[in-house]
Amino acid sequence: MSPDAVSATKIYIVSAEAETGKSAVALGVLSLLTATGGRVGVFRPISRAAHGERDYLLELLLEHTSADVSYDDAIGVTYDQVHADPNGSIADIVARFHAVESQCDSVVIVGSDYTDVGNPSELTYNARIAANLSAPIILALKALDRTPAEVRDLAEHLRTEIAAMHATTAAIVANRCDPDHISEIGAALAKLDVPCWCLPELPVLFAPTMAELKKSLGAEMYSGDPELLDREALRVMVGGMTAEHILERLTEGMVVITPADRSDVLLSLVNANAAQGFPRLTGIILNGGLKPHPMIDALVGGLKSKLPVITCEQGTYDTARIAADTRGRIAIGSARKIDAALGLMEQYVEPEELIKVLDVKPSEVVTPQMFEYGLITRARSDRKRIVLPEGSDDRILRAAGQLLRRGVVALTILGDPESITARADDLGVDLDGVELIDPANSELTDEFAHLYAELRKHKGMDFEHAQERMRDVSYFGTMLVHTGRADGMVSGAAHTTAHTIRPAFEIIKTVPGVSTVSSVFFMCLPDKVLAYGDCAIVPDPTATELADIAISSAATASAFGISPRVAMLSYSTGRSGTGADVDKVRVATDLVHERAPELSVEGPIQYDAAVEPSVAATKMPDSEVAGRATVLIFPDLNTGNNTYKAVQRSAGAVAIGPVLQGLRRPINDLSRGALVSDIVNTVAITAIQAQNIDAQESSR
């Protein structure tokens, strides 16, 4: 790095022992930094990357960065190199760090993992590195099995050790606190002259998954659903007693170890897992190198249980020992652990205080991570109730789990409650606090049918037909929103767009002054977010409908922090072209000027002139919008839908939407190919729309 180069914001996250939850702290800090903008990278001064072993934590953190730093570049040295030459390794670490720093605006540096670096102590060695990198330290402490006074004394001792190496402790995170004593621990740490936060013990963060147990044991899959191997084993029990006594001791998320020839135990556990009133297990480990008797095998197969059952060669003692020694990792694909870690940091660490500690300068660039983080933060600030009608879809249940773990919204899920609960348990999704309603037998169905019949009596609707409609999840969910029992609805993962929005047209209706229901996609490019409309709803809008779309899209963009500069797109810019299609856009632009004179709008204009300043300088040098457009209105659905998909796939943009606009209450549609992350984002957007509508209504 040259002497004139601007140093990146950097923070060094370190612990003094194993199993402090340092990974969760690092993930939370990284998430906050990426939300503030700029190029955020990660660096591991010492990595267990020797002998072909990958650094799982580094791989995870790289997935959440916004700087283009490779895995190999993000590593300083290996443990073997530190053992061989501690002093020389620090010089190598400094040189490699500066190469990363030159590519970043912020860097999260994650300390070593306690596999014996050598002498002096590992914390001291990390503190030496931090001092050489001029990086302040966030110290992660393990409060588990320690009194508040012991946690405070440990913090003071470790700060002294860090200071002896000329490094600075910027903040302390006491992790794994007993939830019943977290306030006392916080009070004890408050006496220190450094910001301190306390995070409660969350067993799921440290529990191994069934897949990790399978790998540690070298086991094979015997039966069950392989997709459920990602569930955490919250407890492991050796089932050496009789079946009835094993059943007495079962708890939620347990793994039971039993010899493969204990047919009575195997059948009891498989059946108990499917029975009401029994805890949902994570899996069964059949040890001893045996397989169940062929008749038992046939019986287990006939039960079609999804509970993962694995077989291993070890005896009971070695199986239990290996299982006890297997530690859960927060790694790529650990969805529940990642959500839990982010949820802990978001709930217990004040973002504004952490920003002060990090001394982060705000960025004018809006990255996809910033936008998505902002959605979750805004939705959580005033939790709304969102109804999800498609409770039989695994993606919906997984998204519900993420939303609940991070405290984003309250949820109502439609479908058969027994089936939903059973499948959620299979997936390891905790639906505690979720309202489950089956429209087929809800006491609300008749009430909604009477209301719907009244709303649609001008169309000849009677009560009998209205009852039939209300048993449809889309109609029932829409009626929940209409009657105020829910604030918004998200559907479409398993239904067509028409099936999702037709009830909204009939029941919710449009806002005053807007007769067209349309949509926008938020296109998250590397350095900005644009709003594209309409790419999902109106096939061939008239000039009047196009004006509606433009005005609604500008309002939607503004509601989500995008300053609206509206470009009415065409194949011609300004007065240079003629033809019916151009004339339609020209008329629509005039209508927008007339109906919303406060808006900055330009049209007709070509896409390149709308977004590229150099082109705008040639084609429309005096325009306030050209070259700076943030809301792009396409002349028809064919153009808009193809363009958003081309930008999404070719430019690597994150497309969030479609976000429906123009309705009195928020109803949003999902693509049937929606990912879990798409559902989470759409639910957050729906909640924010509901917040905005409530704010507008209260101000009238």
BATIKE-511054 format. One record per residue (C-alpha): residue in three letters; x, y, z. Coordinates in steps of 0.5 Angstrom, whole numbers. Layout:
N
ALA X Y Z
...
! end
This chain:
700
MET 0 0 0
SER 3 7 -2
PRO 4 12 3
ASP -2 16 1
ALA -7 11 1
VAL -13 11 5
SER -13 6 11
ALA -19 2 11
THR -23 1 17
LYS -21 -5 21
ILE -23 -9 27
TYR -20 -15 30
ILE -24 -20 33
VAL -21 -25 38
SER -22 -30 43
ALA -18 -32 49
GLU -21 -40 49
ALA -25 -44 44
GLU -32 -45 44
THR -33 -37 45
GLY -38 -36 39
LYS -33 -32 36
SER -36 -34 29
ALA -42 -31 31
VAL -40 -25 33
ALA -35 -24 26
LEU -41 -26 22
GLY -46 -20 26
VAL -40 -15 25
LEU -39 -17 18
SER -46 -16 16
LEU -47 -9 19
LEU -41 -7 16
THR -43 -9 9
ALA -50 -6 10
THR -46 1 11
GLY -43 0 4
GLY -37 0 1
ARG -32 -5 -1
VAL -32 -10 6
GLY -27 -16 6
VAL -25 -21 11
PHE -18 -23 13
ARG -15 -29 17
PRO -8 -28 20
ILE -8 -35 22
SER -12 -41 18
ARG -12 -48 19
ALA -11 -48 11
ALA -5 -53 11
HIS -6 -60 9
GLY -11 -59 4
GLU -16 -57 9
ARG -21 -51 8
ASP -22 -46 13
TYR -30 -47 14
LEU -30 -40 17
LEU -27 -36 12
GLU -31 -39 7
LEU -37 -37 10
LEU -35 -30 11
LEU -33 -29 4
GLU -40 -31 2
HIS -42 -25 6
THR -37 -20 4
SER -38 -14 -2
ALA -30 -14 -4
ASP -27 -18 -9
VAL -22 -22 -5
SER -21 -29 -6
TYR -20 -34 -1
ASP -13 -35 -2
ASP -11 -28 -2
ALA -15 -27 5
ILE -11 -32 9
GLY -4 -29 12
VAL 0 -36 14
THR -2 -43 17
TYR -1 -46 23
ASP 5 -50 21
GLN 8 -43 19
VAL 7 -40 26
HIS 10 -46 29
ALA 16 -46 25
ASP 17 -38 25
PRO 13 -34 30
ASN 16 -27 28
GLY 17 -28 21
SER 10 -30 20
ILE 8 -23 23
ALA 12 -20 18
ASP 8 -24 12
ILE 1 -23 16
VAL 2 -15 15
ALA 5 -16 8
ARG -1 -20 6
PHE -6 -16 10
HIS -4 -9 7
ALA -5 -13 0
VAL -12 -14 2
GLU -13 -7 5
SER -12 -4 -1
GLN -18 -7 -4
CYS -23 -5 1
ASP -26 0 5
SER -27 -4 11
VAL -24 -11 13
VAL -26 -16 19
ILE -20 -19 21
VAL -22 -26 25
GLY -17 -29 30
SER -14 -36 31
ASP -18 -42 33
TYR -14 -45 39
THR -11 -51 36
ASP -4 -49 39
VAL 0 -43 36
GLY 6 -44 40
ASN 9 -40 45
PRO 7 -34 48
SER 0 -35 49
GLU -5 -35 43
LEU -9 -29 45
THR -2 -25 46
TYR 0 -27 39
ASN -6 -25 36
ALA -6 -18 40
ARG 1 -17 37
ILE -2 -18 30
ALA -7 -13 32
ALA -2 -8 34
ASN 2 -9 28
LEU -4 -8 23
SER -6 -2 27
ALA -13 -6 28
PRO -17 -5 35
ILE -20 -11 38
ILE -27 -14 39
LEU -26 -19 45
ALA -31 -25 45
LEU -31 -28 52
LYS -35 -34 54
ALA -39 -33 60
LEU -42 -40 60
ASP -41 -43 67
ARG -38 -37 70
THR -41 -32 75
PRO -42 -24 73
ALA -36 -23 77
GLU -32 -28 74
VAL -34 -25 67
ARG -32 -18 69
ASP -25 -21 72
LEU -23 -25 66
ALA -25 -19 62
GLU -20 -14 66
HIS -15 -19 66
LEU -15 -20 58
ARG -15 -13 57
THR -9 -12 61
GLU -6 -18 57
ILE -8 -15 50
ALA -5 -8 52
ALA 1 -11 54
MET 2 -12 47
HIS 1 -5 45
ALA -6 -7 42
THR -13 -3 44
THR -19 -7 46
ALA -25 -3 43
ALA -31 -7 45
ILE -32 -13 49
VAL -38 -19 47
ALA -40 -23 53
ASN -42 -29 49
ARG -46 -36 52
CYS -49 -32 58
ASP -54 -36 62
PRO -61 -32 60
ASP -63 -32 67
HIS -57 -28 69
ILE -55 -24 63
SER -57 -17 66
GLU -53 -19 72
ILE -47 -20 67
GLY -48 -14 63
ALA -48 -10 70
ALA -42 -13 72
LEU -39 -11 65
ALA -42 -4 65
LYS -36 -2 70
LEU -31 -3 65
ASP -29 4 61
VAL -31 0 54
PRO -37 -2 50
CYS -40 -9 52
TRP -45 -13 50
CYS -48 -19 52
LEU -51 -25 48
PRO -55 -31 51
GLU -53 -38 50
LEU -56 -41 44
PRO -55 -48 44
VAL -57 -49 36
LEU -50 -45 35
PHE -46 -50 38
ALA -50 -57 36
PRO -47 -61 31
THR -52 -63 25
MET -54 -70 23
ALA -49 -69 17
GLU -43 -67 22
LEU -45 -73 26
LYS -45 -78 20
LYS -38 -75 17
SER -35 -76 24
LEU -37 -83 25
GLY -36 -85 18
ALA -43 -87 18
GLU -48 -89 12
MET -55 -87 11
TYR -60 -92 12
SER -67 -89 12
GLY -70 -82 12
ASP -70 -76 8
PRO -63 -74 7
GLU -65 -66 6
LEU -66 -67 14
LEU -59 -68 15
ASP -58 -61 17
ARG -62 -61 23
GLU -58 -60 29
ALA -57 -65 35
LEU -59 -61 41
ARG -58 -67 45
VAL -55 -74 44
MET -57 -80 48
VAL -55 -87 49
GLY -61 -92 48
GLY -58 -98 52
MET -65 -99 56
THR -71 -102 55
ALA -76 -98 49
GLU -81 -95 54
HIS -75 -92 59
ILE -72 -89 52
LEU -79 -86 50
GLU -79 -83 57
ARG -73 -79 56
LEU -74 -76 49
THR -73 -69 48
GLU -74 -64 42
GLY -68 -65 37
MET -65 -71 40
VAL -61 -76 37
VAL -61 -83 40
ILE -55 -88 39
THR -57 -95 39
PRO -55 -102 37
ALA -57 -104 30
ASP -60 -110 33
ARG -65 -107 38
SER -71 -107 33
ASP -75 -106 39
VAL -72 -99 40
LEU -71 -97 33
LEU -79 -98 31
SER -81 -95 38
LEU -77 -89 36
VAL -79 -88 29
ASN -86 -89 31
ALA -85 -84 37
ASN -82 -79 32
ALA -89 -79 28
ALA -94 -79 34
GLN -97 -73 37
GLY -95 -71 44
PHE -88 -74 43
PRO -82 -69 41
ARG -79 -69 34
LEU -72 -72 34
THR -66 -70 30
GLY -64 -77 28
ILE -62 -84 30
ILE -55 -87 30
LEU -55 -95 29
ASN -48 -97 32
GLY -44 -104 32
GLY -43 -105 24
LEU -50 -109 24
LYS -56 -108 20
PRO -63 -109 22
HIS -66 -116 21
PRO -69 -116 14
MET -76 -116 16
ILE -75 -110 21
ASP -72 -107 15
ALA -78 -108 11
LEU -83 -105 16
VAL -78 -99 17
GLY -79 -98 10
GLY -86 -99 10
LEU -87 -94 15
LYS -84 -89 10
SER -81 -85 16
LYS -77 -78 14
LEU -73 -79 20
PRO -66 -79 18
VAL -63 -86 21
ILE -55 -87 20
THR -51 -94 21
CYS -44 -94 23
GLU -38 -99 25
GLN -36 -97 32
GLY -39 -100 38
THR -43 -96 43
TYR -38 -93 47
ASP -34 -90 41
THR -40 -88 38
ALA -42 -84 44
ARG -35 -81 45
ILE -34 -79 38
ALA -41 -76 38
ALA -40 -72 44
ASP -33 -69 41
THR -37 -67 35
ARG -38 -59 35
GLY -43 -56 31
ARG -40 -51 26
ILE -43 -44 23
ALA -41 -46 16
ILE -44 -45 9
GLY -51 -48 8
SER -52 -48 16
ALA -58 -44 15
ARG -61 -44 22
LYS -54 -43 25
ILE -53 -37 21
ASP -60 -34 22
ALA -59 -35 29
ALA -52 -32 30
LEU -55 -26 26
GLY -61 -25 30
LEU -57 -25 36
MET -53 -20 34
GLU -58 -16 31
GLN -62 -16 38
TYR -57 -15 43
VAL -52 -11 40
GLU -54 -4 38
PRO -52 -2 31
GLU -51 5 32
GLU -46 4 38
LEU -42 -2 34
ILE -42 3 28
LYS -38 8 33
VAL -34 3 35
LEU -32 1 28
ASP -31 9 26
VAL -35 7 20
LYS -36 13 15
PRO -43 13 11
SER -42 11 4
GLU -46 14 -1
VAL -46 8 -5
VAL -52 3 -4
THR -50 -4 -5
PRO -55 -10 -5
GLN -53 -12 2
MET -54 -5 4
PHE -61 -5 1
GLU -63 -12 4
TYR -60 -11 11
GLY -64 -4 11
LEU -71 -8 9
ILE -70 -13 15
THR -68 -7 20
ARG -74 -3 18
ALA -79 -9 18
ARG -77 -11 25
SER -77 -4 27
ASP -85 -4 27
ARG -87 -12 27
LYS -93 -13 22
ARG -97 -19 21
ILE -96 -22 15
VAL -100 -28 12
LEU -97 -34 8
PRO -102 -38 5
GLU -98 -44 2
GLY -96 -47 8
SER -95 -54 5
ASP -89 -51 1
ASP -82 -53 5
ARG -79 -46 2
ILE -85 -42 6
LEU -83 -46 12
ARG -76 -45 12
ALA -77 -37 10
ALA -82 -37 16
GLY -76 -40 21
GLN -71 -35 18
LEU -76 -29 19
LEU -78 -31 26
ARG -71 -33 28
ARG -69 -26 26
GLY -76 -23 29
VAL -78 -19 23
VAL -85 -20 23
ALA -91 -24 26
LEU -94 -29 22
THR -100 -33 20
ILE -99 -39 16
LEU -105 -42 12
GLY -106 -50 11
ASP -108 -56 16
PRO -104 -54 22
GLU -102 -62 24
SER -99 -63 17
ILE -95 -56 17
THR -93 -57 24
ALA -91 -64 23
ARG -87 -62 17
ALA -84 -56 20
ASP -81 -60 26
ASP -78 -65 20
LEU -75 -59 17
GLY -72 -56 24
VAL -77 -50 24
ASP -79 -47 30
LEU -86 -44 29
ASP -87 -42 36
GLY -92 -36 36
VAL -94 -37 29
GLU -102 -37 28
LEU -104 -43 24
ILE -111 -43 20
ASP -114 -48 16
PRO -119 -45 11
ALA -123 -51 10
ASN -125 -51 17
SER -124 -45 20
GLU -130 -41 24
LEU -128 -35 20
THR -130 -38 14
ASP -137 -37 14
GLU -136 -30 17
PHE -131 -28 11
ALA -136 -31 6
HIS -142 -27 8
LEU -137 -21 7
TYR -135 -23 1
ALA -142 -24 -2
GLU -144 -17 0
LEU -138 -14 -3
ARG -139 -18 -10
LYS -147 -18 -10
HIS -147 -14 -16
LYS -143 -19 -20
GLY -149 -24 -17
MET -145 -28 -12
ASP -149 -31 -7
PHE -147 -34 0
GLU -146 -42 -2
HIS -141 -40 -8
ALA -138 -35 -3
GLN -136 -40 2
GLU -133 -44 -3
ARG -129 -38 -5
MET -127 -37 2
ARG -124 -44 3
ASP -119 -42 -3
VAL -112 -40 1
SER -111 -34 -3
TYR -118 -31 -2
PHE -118 -33 5
GLY -111 -30 6
THR -114 -24 2
MET -120 -23 7
LEU -115 -23 13
VAL -112 -17 10
HIS -118 -14 8
THR -121 -15 15
GLY -115 -12 19
ARG -113 -19 22
ALA -107 -19 18
ASP -103 -13 15
GLY -101 -16 8
MET -100 -22 5
VAL -95 -26 1
SER -96 -32 -4
GLY -94 -35 -11
ALA -89 -40 -9
ALA -94 -45 -11
HIS -99 -41 -15
THR -100 -37 -21
THR -100 -29 -21
ALA -107 -29 -23
HIS -109 -34 -17
THR -105 -29 -12
ILE -108 -22 -15
ARG -115 -24 -17
PRO -118 -24 -10
ALA -114 -17 -9
PHE -117 -14 -15
GLU -124 -16 -12
ILE -123 -15 -5
ILE -117 -10 -3
LYS -118 -5 -9
THR -114 0 -11
VAL -112 7 -8
PRO -116 13 -9
GLY -113 16 -16
VAL -110 10 -18
SER -114 5 -23
THR -108 1 -25
VAL -105 -5 -20
SER -98 -6 -23
SER -91 -8 -20
VAL -83 -6 -19
PHE -77 -10 -19
PHE -72 -7 -14
MET -65 -9 -18
CYS -59 -9 -14
LEU -53 -7 -18
PRO -46 -7 -15
ASP -46 0 -13
LYS -54 2 -13
VAL -61 0 -13
LEU -66 2 -19
ALA -73 1 -19
TYR -76 -3 -26
GLY -83 -2 -27
ASP -88 -6 -30
CYS -84 -13 -31
ALA -90 -17 -28
ILE -97 -15 -29
VAL -100 -11 -34
PRO -98 -14 -41
ASP -99 -8 -46
PRO -101 -1 -42
THR -104 5 -45
ALA -102 12 -44
THR -106 13 -38
GLU -104 6 -35
LEU -97 8 -36
ALA -97 14 -33
ASP -101 10 -27
ILE -95 6 -27
ALA -90 11 -27
ILE -93 15 -21
SER -94 9 -17
SER -87 6 -18
ALA -84 13 -16
ALA -88 13 -10
THR -85 6 -8
ALA -78 7 -10
SER -79 13 -5
ALA -82 9 0
PHE -76 5 0
GLY -70 10 0
ILE -69 11 -7
SER -70 18 -9
PRO -74 18 -15
ARG -72 20 -22
VAL -77 17 -27
ALA -75 15 -34
MET -80 13 -39
LEU -77 9 -44
SER -77 8 -51
TYR -73 6 -57
SER -73 14 -58
THR -70 19 -54
GLY -73 26 -54
ARG -76 28 -61
SER -72 24 -65
GLY -77 19 -67
THR -84 18 -69
GLY -89 12 -69
ALA -95 9 -64
ASP -90 6 -59
VAL -86 13 -58
ASP -92 17 -58
LYS -95 13 -53
VAL -89 14 -48
ARG -90 21 -50
VAL -97 22 -48
ALA -96 18 -42
THR -90 23 -40
ASP -94 29 -41
LEU -100 26 -36
VAL -95 24 -31
HIS -92 32 -31
GLU -100 34 -31
ARG -102 29 -25
ALA -95 29 -21
PRO -91 36 -23
GLU -87 35 -17
LEU -84 29 -20
SER -77 29 -24
VAL -79 25 -30
GLU -76 25 -37
GLY -79 21 -44
PRO -79 18 -49
ILE -72 16 -47
GLN -67 10 -49
TYR -64 6 -43
ASP -57 8 -44
ALA -59 15 -44
ALA -63 14 -38
VAL -57 11 -34
GLU -51 13 -37
PRO -48 20 -36
SER -44 20 -42
VAL -49 18 -47
ALA -54 23 -43
ALA -49 29 -44
THR -50 28 -52
LYS -57 26 -52
MET -60 30 -47
PRO -55 35 -44
ASP -60 39 -40
SER -64 34 -37
GLU -65 33 -29
VAL -66 25 -30
ALA -62 23 -36
GLY -56 19 -34
ARG -58 19 -27
ALA -65 16 -27
THR -67 11 -21
VAL -74 9 -24
LEU -74 6 -30
ILE -81 5 -34
PHE -82 0 -39
PRO -87 1 -45
ASP -90 -6 -44
LEU -89 -12 -41
ASN -85 -16 -46
THR -80 -11 -46
GLY -80 -10 -38
ASN -80 -18 -36
ASN -74 -19 -41
THR -70 -13 -39
TYR -70 -15 -32
LYS -68 -22 -33
ALA -63 -20 -38
VAL -60 -15 -33
GLN -61 -20 -27
ARG -57 -26 -31
SER -52 -22 -35
ALA -50 -17 -30
GLY -51 -21 -24
ALA -56 -16 -21
VAL -60 -18 -15
ALA -67 -18 -17
ILE -72 -17 -11
GLY -80 -17 -13
PRO -84 -17 -16
VAL -87 -11 -11
LEU -94 -10 -13
GLN -97 -3 -12
GLY -103 1 -13
LEU -107 -3 -8
ARG -110 -1 -1
ARG -107 -6 3
PRO -100 -10 1
ILE -101 -16 -3
ASN -95 -19 -6
ASP -93 -24 -11
LEU -87 -29 -11
SER -84 -33 -17
ARG -86 -40 -17
GLY -78 -41 -17
ALA -77 -37 -11
LEU -71 -38 -7
VAL -72 -38 1
SER -68 -31 1
ASP -73 -28 -4
ILE -79 -30 0
VAL -76 -27 6
ASN -74 -20 2
THR -81 -20 0
VAL -84 -21 7
ALA -80 -16 9
ILE -82 -11 3
THR -89 -13 5
ALA -89 -11 12
ILE -85 -4 10
GLN -91 -3 5
ALA -96 -4 11
GLN -92 1 16
ASN -92 6 10
ILE -100 5 9
ASP -101 6 17
ALA -97 12 17
GLN -100 15 12
GLU -107 14 15
SER -105 16 22
SER -103 23 19
ARG -110 24 15
! end
